[in-house]
Amino acid sequence: MSSRPQSQRDPTPHGRDEEKVARYIEGLAITLNQMGLQRMAARVFAALTVSDSGRMTAAELAEKLVVSPAAISGAVRYLEQVGLVSKERLPGERRDHYRQFDDFWYASYLKRDRMMRMWRDATVDGIAALGPDTPAGQRVAKMADFLDFLVKELPALFDRWHEERTGK
């Protein structure tokens, strides 16, 4: 049972079938795992996704997913590193809360944009090291061209998304 006061806990909305929600969590987690996300991280991410508040403690996540707190610890650490959740502490509380923001996809992809720039820069260095006329150098040059295209195009895509969201 959660030690948070009832007013801070995720209420169970009337009519919400928690059995269906649990199946959805596992189904979403399987999909995310197939896409490359670690299994437990995928389950934690899915549990936060269905949480009305978007925020849960490690103990609440462990209870929801019927796993040990140690399993949650590694998963949230991974999710923090890749920018899919953030850790925060509410005033007067001793426990950390893991939060998924309502518009986290936008923020997550902004972070990916920075990583894409780093990857592009590393590939450019690789072309010089491998030689632009070698098969490996040509392959890395194609990678650099593609990454450069993404680096140039993603900001406009982000701007369009932001405009669409603010217009709704």
C-alpha positions in Angstrom: 0.0 0.0 0.0 1.2 3.5 -0.8 2.4 5.8 2.0 1.2 8.9 0.0 -2.0 10.5 1.2 -5.0 9.4 -0.9 -5.2 12.9 -2.5 -1.7 12.4 -4.1 -2.2 8.8 -5.2 -3.4 7.9 -8.7 -7.2 7.5 -8.3 -8.8 4.6 -10.1 -11.3 6.3 -12.4 -14.9 4.9 -12.3 -15.4 2.4 -15.0 -11.7 1.7 -15.6 -11.2 -2.0 -15.9 -7.8 -2.6 -14.0 -7.5 -6.1 -15.5 -7.6 -4.6 -19.0 -5.2 -1.9 -17.9 -2.8 -4.6 -16.6 -3.0 -6.4 -20.0 -2.4 -3.2 -21.8 0.7 -2.5 -19.7 2.1 -5.9 -20.6 1.2 -5.6 -24.3 2.7 -2.1 -24.6 5.8 -3.4 -22.8 6.2 -6.3 -25.2 5.9 -3.9 -28.1 8.5 -1.6 -26.6 10.8 -4.5 -25.9 10.5 -5.7 -29.5 11.5 -2.2 -30.5 14.7 -2.4 -28.4 13.7 -1.1 -25.0 14.9 -3.3 -22.1 12.1 -5.5 -20.8 11.7 -4.1 -17.3 12.2 -0.5 -18.5 9.4 -1.1 -21.0 7.1 -2.4 -18.2 7.9 0.6 -16.0 7.4 3.0 -18.9 4.1 1.4 -19.7 3.0 1.6 -16.1 3.8 5.3 -15.9 2.0 5.8 -19.2 -1.3 4.5 -17.8 -0.9 6.3 -14.5 -3.3 9.3 -14.5 -0.7 11.4 -12.6 2.2 10.3 -14.8 4.2 10.0 -11.5 4.9 7.0 -9.3 7.4 6.0 -6.6 9.6 2.9 -7.0 7.5 1.1 -4.4 4.3 1.9 -6.3 5.8 0.7 -9.6 7.0 -2.5 -7.9 3.6 -3.1 -6.4 1.8 -2.3 -9.8 4.2 -4.6 -11.7 4.5 -7.2 -9.0 8.3 -7.1 -9.0 11.1 -6.3 -6.6 12.1 -2.7 -5.9 15.6 -3.7 -7.2 14.2 -4.5 -10.6 12.5 -1.0 -10.6 15.8 0.7 -9.6 17.7 -0.5 -12.7 14.8 0.2 -15.0 14.2 3.8 -13.9 17.9 4.5 -14.0 17.9 3.4 -17.6 14.8 5.3 -18.5 16.3 8.5 -16.9 19.5 8.0 -19.0 17.6 7.8 -22.2 15.3 10.7 -21.3 12.0 8.9 -21.1 11.4 9.7 -17.4 12.6 12.2 -14.9 13.2 11.8 -11.2 11.8 14.3 -8.8 11.0 14.7 -5.1 7.8 16.3 -3.8 8.2 18.8 -1.0 8.1 17.1 2.4 8.6 13.6 1.0 11.6 11.3 1.4 11.0 9.1 -1.7 11.8 9.9 -5.3 9.1 9.9 -7.8 9.5 9.0 -11.4 7.6 11.1 -13.8 6.6 10.8 -17.4 5.7 14.3 -18.8 2.6 14.8 -20.8 4.6 16.0 -23.8 7.7 13.8 -23.2 7.9 12.6 -26.8 8.7 16.1 -27.9 11.3 16.6 -25.2 12.7 13.1 -25.8 13.2 13.7 -29.5 14.8 17.1 -28.8 17.3 15.2 -26.8 17.7 12.7 -29.7 18.4 15.7 -32.0 21.4 16.5 -29.9 22.6 12.9 -30.0 22.0 12.9 -33.8 24.4 15.8 -34.1 27.0 14.0 -32.0 26.6 10.9 -34.1 26.9 12.9 -37.3 30.1 14.6 -36.1 31.6 11.3 -35.1 30.9 9.9 -38.6 32.5 12.9 -40.2 35.6 12.1 -38.2 35.4 8.5 -39.4 35.4 9.6 -43.0 38.7 11.3 -42.5 40.2 8.4 -40.6 39.0 5.8 -43.1 39.7 7.8 -46.2 36.8 9.0 -48.4 37.7 6.7 -51.3 37.7 3.4 -49.3 34.5 1.2 -49.2 34.3 1.8 -45.4 34.8 5.5 -45.8 32.1 5.7 -48.5 29.7 3.8 -46.3 30.4 6.1 -43.3 30.0 9.1 -45.7 26.5 7.9 -46.6 25.7 7.6 -42.9 27.1 11.1 -42.3 25.0 12.5 -45.2 21.8 10.8 -43.8 22.5 12.1 -40.3 23.2 15.5 -41.6 19.9 15.5 -43.4 18.1 14.6 -40.2 20.0 17.2 -38.2 18.8 19.8 -40.7 15.2 18.6 -41.0 14.3 17.7 -37.5 14.1 21.2 -36.1 11.5 22.2 -38.7 9.6 19.0 -37.9 9.7 19.9 -34.1 8.5 23.4 -34.9 5.6 22.1 -37.0 4.6 19.7 -34.2 4.7 22.5 -31.6 2.6 24.7 -33.8 0.0 21.9 -34.3 -0.2 21.2 -30.6 -0.6 24.9 -29.6 -3.3 25.3 -32.2 -5.5 22.5 -30.6 
